[in-house]
Amino acid sequence: MNLIDAAILGIVEGITEFLPVSSTGHLIVAASLLGIHGDERTKTFEIAIQIGAIFAVLWAYMDRFWSTFRGLGRNAQANAFFTNLCIAFVPAATIGFLFSKHIKAVLFNAYGVAAASIIGALVILWVERSSTAREASARITDVDAMTKLDALKVGFAQCFGLFPGMSRSGATLVGGMLFGLSRKTATEFSFFLGVPTLSAASLYSIYKDRALLSSADLPAFAVGTVVSFIIALIVIRWLIRFVATHTLVAFAWYRIAFGGLILLTAWMGWIRW
């Protein structure tokens, strides 16, 4: 992988990580188009550069995370926030640890991405049918109002994001809305939950596949991570403003077009995925 490829994948990661469109799915497709998808090092790279997106969340919500860190053990709000993140993190972490090898081997391909993208889009359209009434009757309008049970429910919803193409952020966002969170609250909690989830996935992938990597890979990893950080930071700030006044329907139709285009190009023989 050259540095241009790394920068392109960093851009793709930064744009898609927190949108309900699946960053992993887009990275798989982008890497396939660049002719570098398939080997284990590239798959590890696709997961590892999520570190850039993690730092983007930490930067965008620096005050929130710093106040939580300082208040642990002394402040009830900080303790509750930290506890909820831990609870929501456990389901996907457990399933990911047990089945990550099988997921990478079987589902890291463009066809699986296309199917998951379309299925996820249909779920979003179904949920957004009554979005106005759901927003008006939202039980939770602030992350700090979430209970441990709310966090656990969102954590189980995040498990669907383990399927490439389904979208971790989309699963947590839509799941949160179904469980009574306002769209803005679900979006913010999805950002926060991404910190432990993406950190664990990235560090575990690097550690597990460390034998495949060498010092020669560092420049590509650095470029991909830095680029994804910059782009993700822009997307985070834009998305919070967007969800305040818009539904997720536009993302659903994009997902259908994205998945349909993959299947069409394969069926017509234009691209050998």
C-alpha positions as CSV (number, residue, x, y, z in Angstrom):
1,M,0.0,0.0,0.0
2,N,1.4,3.4,-1.0
3,L,0.8,6.6,0.8
4,I,-1.8,7.8,-1.7
5,D,-3.8,4.6,-1.2
6,A,-3.5,5.2,2.6
7,A,-4.7,8.8,2.3
8,I,-7.7,7.7,0.2
9,L,-8.7,5.1,2.7
10,G,-8.2,7.6,5.5
11,I,-10.7,10.0,3.7
12,V,-13.2,7.2,3.3
13,E,-12.9,6.2,6.9
14,G,-13.2,9.8,8.2
15,I,-16.3,10.5,6.1
16,T,-18.2,7.2,6.8
17,E,-17.2,6.2,10.4
18,F,-20.0,8.2,12.1
19,L,-22.5,8.3,9.3
20,P,-25.1,5.5,9.2
21,V,-23.6,4.0,6.0
22,S,-20.8,1.7,7.3
23,S,-17.2,2.7,7.2
24,T,-16.0,-0.9,7.1
25,G,-18.2,-1.6,4.1
26,H,-16.9,1.5,2.2
27,L,-13.3,0.7,3.1
28,I,-13.7,-2.8,1.7
29,V,-15.1,-1.5,-1.5
30,A,-12.6,1.3,-1.8
31,A,-9.7,-1.1,-1.2
32,S,-11.1,-3.5,-3.8
33,L,-11.3,-0.7,-6.4
34,L,-7.7,0.3,-5.5
35,G,-6.7,-3.4,-6.0
36,I,-5.3,-3.8,-2.5
37,H,-8.1,-5.6,-0.7
38,G,-7.8,-9.2,0.2
39,D,-4.6,-9.7,2.2
40,E,-4.7,-9.7,6.0
41,R,-2.5,-6.6,6.3
42,T,-5.0,-4.5,4.4
43,K,-7.8,-5.8,6.5
44,T,-5.9,-4.9,9.6
45,F,-5.2,-1.4,8.2
46,E,-8.9,-0.9,7.5
47,I,-9.6,-1.5,11.2
48,A,-6.6,0.2,12.6
49,I,-7.1,3.6,11.1
50,Q,-10.3,3.9,13.1
51,I,-8.0,5.3,15.7
52,G,-8.1,8.6,13.8
53,A,-11.9,8.7,14.2
54,I,-11.5,7.9,17.9
55,F,-9.2,10.9,18.4
56,A,-11.7,13.0,16.5
57,V,-14.5,12.2,19.0
58,L,-12.1,12.9,21.9
59,W,-11.1,16.2,20.4
60,A,-14.7,17.3,19.6
61,Y,-15.9,16.3,23.1
62,M,-12.7,17.0,25.0
63,D,-14.5,18.9,27.9
64,R,-17.0,16.1,28.3
65,F,-14.4,13.3,28.5
66,W,-12.0,15.4,30.7
67,S,-14.7,16.2,33.2
68,T,-15.8,12.6,33.3
69,F,-12.2,11.5,33.9
70,R,-11.7,14.0,36.7
71,G,-15.1,13.2,38.3
72,L,-14.8,9.4,38.4
73,G,-15.3,8.2,41.9
74,R,-16.4,11.6,43.1
75,N,-19.2,12.8,40.8
76,A,-22.4,10.8,40.3
77,Q,-22.9,12.1,36.7
78,A,-19.4,11.1,35.7
79,N,-19.8,7.7,37.3
80,A,-23.1,7.1,35.5
81,F,-21.8,8.2,32.1
82,F,-18.7,6.0,32.5
83,T,-20.7,3.0,33.7
84,N,-23.2,3.3,30.8
85,L,-20.3,3.3,28.3
86,C,-18.9,0.2,29.8
87,I,-22.2,-1.6,29.8
88,A,-23.0,-0.7,26.2
89,F,-19.5,-1.7,25.2
90,V,-19.7,-5.3,26.5
91,P,-22.1,-7.0,24.0
92,A,-20.2,-6.1,20.8
93,A,-16.8,-6.6,22.5
94,T,-17.8,-10.1,23.5
95,I,-19.2,-11.1,20.2
96,G,-16.3,-9.4,18.3
97,F,-13.7,-11.2,20.4
98,L,-15.3,-14.5,19.8
99,F,-16.1,-14.2,16.2
100,S,-13.9,-11.5,14.7
101,K,-11.8,-14.1,12.8
102,H,-14.8,-15.6,11.2
103,I,-16.3,-12.2,10.4
104,K,-13.2,-11.1,8.6
105,A,-12.9,-14.3,6.7
106,V,-16.5,-14.6,5.5
107,L,-18.0,-11.2,5.5
108,F,-15.2,-8.9,4.4
109,N,-16.3,-8.8,0.8
110,A,-18.2,-6.5,-1.5
111,Y,-21.2,-8.8,-1.9
112,G,-21.8,-9.0,1.9
113,V,-21.4,-5.3,2.1
114,A,-24.0,-4.7,-0.6
115,A,-26.6,-7.0,1.1
116,A,-26.1,-5.5,4.5
117,S,-26.2,-2.0,3.2
118,I,-29.6,-2.6,1.6
119,I,-31.0,-4.4,4.5
120,G,-29.9,-1.7,6.9
121,A,-31.4,0.9,4.6
122,L,-34.8,-0.8,4.8
123,V,-34.6,-0.8,8.6
124,I,-33.9,2.9,8.6
125,L,-36.8,3.6,6.3
126,W,-39.1,1.5,8.6
127,V,-37.9,3.3,11.7
128,E,-38.2,6.8,10.1
129,R,-41.9,6.2,9.0
130,S,-43.1,7.7,12.3
131,S,-40.0,9.8,13.1
132,T,-42.0,13.0,13.9
133,A,-44.1,11.2,16.5
134,R,-41.1,9.4,17.8
135,E,-39.1,12.5,18.3
136,A,-42.0,14.3,20.0
137,S,-42.4,11.4,22.4
138,A,-38.8,10.7,23.0
139,R,-38.3,9.4,26.5
140,I,-34.6,10.5,26.7
141,T,-33.3,13.8,25.4
142,D,-30.0,13.9,27.1
143,V,-27.2,11.3,27.3
144,D,-27.0,11.8,31.1
145,A,-30.7,10.7,31.4
146,M,-29.9,7.2,30.1
147,T,-30.3,4.3,32.5
148,K,-28.1,1.2,32.6
149,L,-30.8,-0.7,30.8
150,D,-30.9,1.9,28.1
151,A,-27.2,1.6,27.6
152,L,-27.4,-2.2,27.5
153,K,-30.1,-2.1,24.8
154,V,-28.0,0.2,22.7
155,G,-25.0,-2.1,23.3
156,F,-26.9,-5.0,21.9
157,A,-28.0,-2.9,18.9
158,Q,-24.4,-2.1,18.2
159,C,-23.7,-5.8,17.7
160,F,-25.4,-5.6,14.3
161,G,-22.6,-3.2,13.3
162,L,-20.2,-6.1,13.4
163,F,-21.5,-7.1,9.9
164,P,-19.6,-5.0,7.3
165,G,-22.1,-2.9,5.5
166,M,-24.6,-2.7,8.3
167,S,-22.9,0.3,10.1
168,R,-21.9,0.4,13.8
169,S,-23.0,4.1,14.1
170,G,-26.2,3.3,12.1
171,A,-27.1,0.4,14.4
172,T,-26.5,2.3,17.6
173,L,-28.3,5.4,16.3
174,V,-31.4,3.6,15.0
175,G,-31.4,1.2,18.0
176,G,-31.3,4.2,20.3
177,M,-34.2,5.8,18.6
178,L,-36.2,2.6,18.8
179,F,-35.5,2.4,22.6
180,G,-36.7,6.0,23.3
181,L,-33.7,8.2,22.7
182,S,-34.1,11.4,20.7
183,R,-32.2,11.4,17.4
184,K,-29.6,13.9,18.7
185,T,-29.1,11.9,22.0
186,A,-28.7,8.6,20.1
187,T,-26.2,10.3,17.7
188,E,-24.1,11.6,20.6
189,F,-24.1,8.4,22.5
190,S,-23.1,6.6,19.3
191,F,-20.1,9.0,19.1
192,F,-19.2,8.3,22.8
193,L,-19.7,4.5,22.5
194,G,-17.4,4.5,19.5
195,V,-14.4,5.4,21.6
196,P,-14.1,2.2,23.6
197,T,-15.5,0.1,20.8
198,L,-13.2,1.3,18.0
199,S,-10.3,1.5,20.4
200,A,-10.7,-2.1,21.4
201,A,-11.2,-3.3,17.8
202,S,-8.2,-1.4,16.4
203,L,-5.8,-2.3,19.2
204,Y,-6.9,-6.0,19.2
205,S,-6.6,-6.2,15.4
206,I,-3.0,-4.7,15.5
207,Y,-2.0,-7.0,18.4
208,K,-3.5,-10.1,16.8
209,D,-1.9,-9.5,13.4
210,R,1.4,-7.9,14.7
211,A,3.4,-10.7,13.0
212,L,2.2,-9.5,9.6
213,L,3.3,-5.9,10.2
214,S,6.7,-4.2,10.1
215,S,8.2,-0.8,10.5
216,A,7.7,-0.3,6.8
217,D,4.0,-0.2,7.4
218,L,4.2,2.8,9.8
219,P,4.1,5.6,7.2
220,A,0.9,4.3,5.6
221,F,-0.8,3.7,9.0
222,A,0.2,7.2,10.1
223,V,-1.1,8.9,7.0
224,G,-4.4,6.9,7.1
225,T,-4.9,7.7,10.8
226,V,-4.1,11.4,10.5
227,V,-6.3,11.9,7.4
228,S,-9.2,10.0,9.0
229,F,-8.9,12.2,12.2
230,I,-9.2,15.4,10.2
231,I,-12.1,14.3,8.1
232,A,-14.0,12.6,10.9
233,L,-13.7,15.8,13.0
234,I,-15.5,17.7,10.3
235,V,-18.1,15.1,9.9
236,I,-18.9,14.9,13.6
237,R,-19.6,18.6,13.8
238,W,-21.7,18.6,10.7
239,L,-23.7,15.5,11.7
240,I,-24.8,16.9,15.0
241,R,-26.2,20.0,13.2
242,F,-27.8,17.8,10.5
243,V,-29.7,15.4,12.8
244,A,-31.2,18.3,14.7
245,T,-33.4,19.2,11.7
246,H,-33.3,16.1,9.4
247,T,-34.2,12.5,9.4
248,L,-32.0,9.6,8.3
249,V,-34.0,8.9,5.1
250,A,-31.4,10.4,2.8
251,F,-28.8,8.0,4.2
252,A,-31.1,5.1,3.7
253,W,-31.6,5.9,0.0
254,Y,-27.8,6.4,-0.4
255,R,-27.3,2.9,1.1
256,I,-29.7,1.4,-1.3
257,A,-28.0,3.1,-4.2
258,F,-24.5,2.0,-2.9
259,G,-25.5,-1.6,-2.4
260,G,-27.4,-1.7,-5.7
261,L,-24.4,-0.3,-7.6
262,I,-22.1,-3.0,-6.2
263,L,-24.5,-5.7,-7.3
264,L,-25.1,-4.1,-10.7
265,T,-21.4,-3.8,-11.5
266,A,-20.9,-7.4,-10.5
267,W,-23.8,-8.7,-12.4
268,M,-22.8,-6.8,-15.6
269,G,-19.3,-7.9,-15.2
270,W,-17.9,-4.4,-15.1
271,I,-16.0,-5.0,-11.8
272,R,-14.7,-8.3,-10.5
273,W,-15.2,-7.8,-6.7
